Amino acid sequence: MNRICVLRLSGIGDVCHAAAAVHRIRSRYPDSAITWVIGSVEHSLVRDMPGVRFVTFDKKRGRQAYSDLRATLAGERFDALLLMQTAFRANLAATFIHADRRIGFDWARSRELHWLFARERVAAMQHPHVLDGFMGFAEAIGATATGRPIWDLPISSSDRDWARTEADRLGPFAIINAAASSAERNWLADRYGAVAQHLTDRGLRVVLCGGPAPLDRQLTDEVLSSATCISDDYVGRTTLKQLRALAAEAQLMIAPDTGPAHMATTVGTPVIGLYAHSNPRRTGPYNDRDRVVSVYDQAVLEQFGKPWTELPWGPRVKGRHLMERIEVADVVSKVEDALN
């Protein structure tokens, strides 16, 4: 296996999961040339991963992004192409990548005509976490399981020094990353505030983190209005790498189903995930699925009339107010578990 191409364009959390599979492949085939076709935003997080060549795909460029990909990979042929994304945009990008083996998801996880673009499929799994699903691609090319996942994503000295300076100034601290990419997946601001007060009473400073999107800013301002104990507001003021470095210094992170929760997992920081719309067994923080506060099972039963075990794997449930079912006391209980 001399030349391997990984296609996973988007999703900060999914890219974190995919990185663990890429590390396993690189460990099994240390002399192979590994190319990862990835989105431009996601590339900023993993670009320092050793032994991997990155080819960025900027979806904002529209059709030109496909032309750029074709030009970059012109004349190249891979031993294996690992199609780790089912979105049609990724499937279309795969047509510009030439490979002897084209490996995609199994039939149960194949969507948006994904099956048309692959000639082989990974082994089917029952109820896999997304990360384990990506590991199926590693196993398909002979990189079999070797224990717990490893994320070899270096933190630069400048980012680490910045984060340690902040940590020294703060003392022991916890991160609340309040916003997800969709408003319906966000918890209530006043309840974040109540948990922040509990953390403060336990001797921790509390800081807010998140991205530059307007939704992040709006929810952050609501949390700040409901809680006077917040020490610092980093929302929209860090790079992804700085946020990951800061997470490495924190005692814990509290977050809904969003990328920074998985970034924290990659540096070993405990994560308390808040879930209502997606199954945390599939998308929860990989090392902390036992610390998730979830109302998903009840919501699935109400909307589908069956428990999640009797449905195709990973259906999402809808409802603007589902996150309101998560109580402060349940989150505080998980906080105590993590701190103790």
C-alpha positions in Angstrom: 0.0 0.0 0.0 2.2 2.8 -1.3 -0.2 5.6 -2.1 -3.4 6.2 -0.1 -6.0 9.0 -0.5 -8.5 10.0 2.2 -11.5 12.0 1.2 -13.2 13.7 4.2 -14.0 17.3 3.5 -16.0 18.8 6.3 -17.2 18.8 9.9 -14.8 19.7 12.6 -15.9 16.8 14.8 -15.9 14.3 11.9 -12.4 15.5 10.9 -11.2 14.8 14.5 -12.7 11.3 14.2 -11.1 10.8 10.8 -7.7 11.9 12.1 -7.7 9.0 14.5 -8.2 6.6 11.5 -5.5 8.4 9.5 -3.1 8.0 12.4 -3.8 4.3 12.5 -3.2 4.0 8.7 0.1 5.9 9.0 1.2 3.7 11.9 0.5 0.5 9.8 2.0 1.9 6.6 4.7 4.3 7.8 6.4 4.4 4.4 3.2 5.1 2.4 2.4 8.5 0.9 -0.9 9.6 2.4 -3.0 12.4 0.8 -6.0 13.8 2.6 -8.5 15.9 0.6 -10.1 18.2 3.1 -12.1 21.4 3.5 -10.1 24.6 3.9 -11.5 25.4 7.4 -10.9 21.9 8.7 -7.4 21.9 7.2 -6.5 24.8 9.6 -7.0 22.4 12.5 -5.1 19.3 11.3 -2.6 20.8 8.9 0.4 19.9 11.1 -0.4 16.2 11.3 2.9 14.5 10.5 3.3 12.2 7.5 0.2 13.5 5.7 0.0 15.7 2.6 -3.2 17.8 2.5 -5.1 19.0 -0.6 -7.6 21.6 0.4 -11.1 21.8 -1.2 -12.6 25.2 -0.8 -16.4 24.8 -1.3 -16.8 28.6 -1.4 -15.2 28.5 -4.8 -18.1 26.5 -6.2 -17.3 24.7 -9.5 -13.8 26.1 -9.4 -13.1 24.0 -6.4 -13.5 20.9 -8.5 -11.3 22.3 -11.2 -8.6 23.1 -8.7 -8.8 19.5 -7.3 -8.5 18.0 -10.7 -5.5 20.2 -11.6 -3.8 19.4 -8.3 -4.2 15.6 -8.6 -3.6 15.5 -12.4 -1.5 12.5 -13.4 -1.7 10.9 -9.9 -3.1 7.5 -9.1 -3.6 6.0 -5.7 -3.6 2.4 -4.5 -6.7 3.2 -2.4 -9.2 6.0 -2.1 -11.1 6.0 1.2 -14.5 7.7 0.7 -15.2 8.8 4.3 -18.1 11.1 3.4 -21.4 10.4 1.9 -22.4 14.0 1.0 -22.9 14.5 -2.7 -20.3 17.3 -2.8 -17.7 14.8 -1.6 -19.0 12.1 -3.9 -18.6 14.4 -6.8 -15.1 15.4 -5.7 -14.2 11.7 -5.7 -14.7 11.5 -9.5 -11.5 13.6 -9.9 -9.4 11.2 -7.9 -8.0 8.1 -9.6 -7.4 5.0 -7.6 -7.2 1.2 -8.0 -9.5 0.7 -5.0 -12.4 2.9 -4.2 -13.7 2.1 -0.8 -16.9 3.5 0.5 -19.4 3.0 3.4 -21.5 -0.1 3.7 -25.0 -0.1 2.3 -26.7 0.9 5.6 -24.7 4.1 5.8 -24.6 4.9 2.1 -26.6 8.0 1.2 -26.8 10.6 -1.5 -25.8 8.1 -4.2 -22.6 7.3 -2.4 -22.7 3.7 -3.6 -22.2 4.9 -7.2 -18.8 6.3 -6.5 -17.3 3.3 -4.6 -16.4 -0.2 -5.9 -15.8 -1.7 -2.4 -17.5 -1.2 0.9 -16.3 -1.4 4.5 -17.6 -4.1 6.7 -21.1 -3.4 8.2 -21.2 -2.5 11.9 -24.0 -2.6 14.4 -24.4 0.8 16.1 -20.9 2.2 15.5 -19.7 5.5 16.8 -18.7 7.7 13.9 -15.0 7.3 14.8 -15.3 3.5 14.8 -17.0 3.8 11.4 -14.0 5.6 10.1 -11.7 2.9 11.6 -13.5 0.5 9.3 -11.8 2.2 6.4 -8.4 1.6 8.1 -9.3 -2.1 8.6 -10.4 -2.4 5.0 -6.8 -1.8 3.9 -5.2 -3.9 6.6 -4.7 -1.4 9.4 -6.5 -3.4 12.1 -7.4 -2.3 15.6 -4.5 -1.6 17.9 -6.2 -0.3 21.1 -7.7 3.1 21.9 -7.7 5.8 19.3 -4.7 8.1 19.0 -4.9 11.6 17.7 -1.5 12.7 16.5 -2.4 16.4 16.0 0.5 18.5 17.3 0.0 21.8 19.1 2.5 24.4 18.1 4.7 26.0 20.7 3.1 29.4 20.1 -0.4 28.1 20.6 0.7 26.0 23.6 2.5 29.0 25.2 -0.5 31.2 24.7 -2.9 28.7 26.3 -0.6 28.1 29.2 -0.2 31.8 29.8 -4.0 32.1 29.9 -4.3 29.0 32.2 -1.7 30.5 34.6 -3.7 33.7 34.7 -7.0 31.9 35.3 -6.0 29.1 37.6 -8.1 25.9 37.4 -10.9 26.6 34.9 -13.7 25.0 32.9 -14.9 25.8 29.4 -18.5 26.2 28.3 -18.8 26.0 24.5 -22.4 26.9 24.5 -23.3 27.0 20.8 -23.7 24.3 18.1 -24.0 25.1 14.4 -27.8 24.8 14.7 -29.9 26.8 17.1 -32.2 23.9 18.0 -29.2 22.0 19.4 -28.3 24.7 21.9 -29.2 24.6 25.6 -30.7 27.5 27.4 -28.5 30.5 28.4 -29.8 30.8 31.9 -29.1 27.1 32.5 -25.6 27.4 31.3 -25.4 30.3 33.8 -26.6 28.1 36.6 -24.0 25.5 35.8 -21.3 28.2 35.5 -22.2 29.3 39.0 -21.9 25.8 40.4 -18.5 25.4 38.8 -17.5 28.8 40.3 -18.7 27.6 43.7 -16.5 24.5 43.3 -13.5 26.7 42.9 -13.2 26.8 39.1 -13.1 29.8 36.9 -15.4 29.6 33.9 -14.7 30.8 30.4 -16.8 30.8 27.3 -15.4 29.5 23.9 -16.9 29.2 20.5 -16.7 30.2 16.9 -17.2 33.5 15.1 -20.7 32.8 13.8 -23.5 35.2 14.8 -25.3 32.3 16.5 -22.3 31.8 18.8 -22.2 35.5 19.6 -25.9 35.8 20.3 -26.0 32.8 22.7 -22.8 33.9 24.4 -24.2 37.4 25.1 -27.3 35.7 26.6 -25.1 33.6 28.9 -23.1 36.6 30.0 -26.4 38.4 30.8 -27.5 35.5 32.9 -24.3 34.9 34.8 -22.0 37.3 36.5 -19.4 34.7 37.3 -17.9 34.2 33.8 -14.2 35.0 33.9 -13.4 35.3 30.2 -15.1 35.4 26.8 -13.0 33.8 24.0 -15.9 33.3 21.6 -14.8 34.3 18.1 -11.4 35.4 19.4 -9.4 32.2 19.0 -8.2 30.1 16.1 -9.2 26.4 16.1 -5.7 25.5 17.1 -5.8 28.0 20.0 -9.1 26.7 21.1 -7.8 23.2 21.1 -4.7 24.3 23.0 -6.9 26.0 25.6 -9.1 22.9 25.9 -5.9 21.0 26.8 -5.4 23.2 29.8 -9.0 23.0 31.1 -10.4 20.8 33.8 -13.4 20.0 31.7 -15.6 21.2 28.8 -19.4 21.4 28.6 -20.9 21.6 25.1 -23.7 20.4 22.9 -23.2 18.3 19.8 -20.5 20.5 18.3 -16.9 20.3 16.9 -15.0 21.8 19.9 -16.3 19.0 22.1 -14.5 16.5 19.9 -11.4 18.7 19.8 -11.3 18.5 23.6 -11.5 14.8 23.4 -8.4 14.7 21.2 -6.4 16.3 24.0 -7.8 14.2 26.8 -10.0 16.8 28.5 -13.2 15.4 30.0 -16.3 16.5 28.1 -19.9 16.7 29.3 -22.0 16.5 26.2 -25.6 17.8 26.0 -27.7 15.8 23.5 -31.3 15.7 22.3 -31.3 15.5 18.5 -28.7 12.9 17.7 -27.7 9.7 19.3 -24.7 10.2 21.6 -23.7 6.6 21.1 -23.0 7.6 17.5 -21.8 11.2 17.8 -21.0 11.8 21.5 -17.5 12.7 22.8 -15.7 9.4 22.1 -14.0 9.0 25.5 -16.9 10.5 27.5 -20.0 8.9 26.3 -20.8 7.9 29.9 -20.8 11.6 30.9 -23.3 12.7 28.3 -26.6 14.2 29.4 -29.1 13.0 26.8 -32.9 13.1 26.3 -32.5 11.5 22.8 -33.9 8.1 23.7 -37.2 9.6 24.9 -37.4 12.0 21.9 -36.9 9.1 19.4 -39.6 7.0 21.0 -42.0 9.9 20.9 -41.3 10.8 17.2 -40.8 7.4 15.7 -43.0 5.2 18.0 -40.0 2.8 18.5 -36.9 2.8 20.6 -33.7 3.7 18.8 -32.6 0.0 18.9 -35.4 -0.9 16.5 -34.6 1.9 14.0 -32.0 2.3 11.3 -28.8 3.5 13.0 -28.6 7.2 14.0 -31.8 8.9 13.1 -32.0 12.5 14.0 -35.1 13.9 15.9 -36.5 17.3 15.3 -37.9 19.9 17.7 -37.0 23.4 18.6 -37.5 22.8 22.3 -36.0 19.4 22.9 -32.9 20.7 24.6 -35.1 22.3 27.3 -35.7 18.8 28.6 -32.1 18.7 29.9 -32.2 19.8 33.5 -29.5 21.7 35.4 -29.3 19.1 38.1 -28.5 16.4 35.6 -25.6 18.4 34.2 -24.3 19.3 37.7 -24.3 15.6 38.5 -22.1 14.9 35.6 -19.9 17.8 36.6 -19.4 16.3 40.0 -18.6 13.0 38.4 -15.9 14.6 36.2 -14.4 16.6 39.0 -14.3 13.7 41.4 
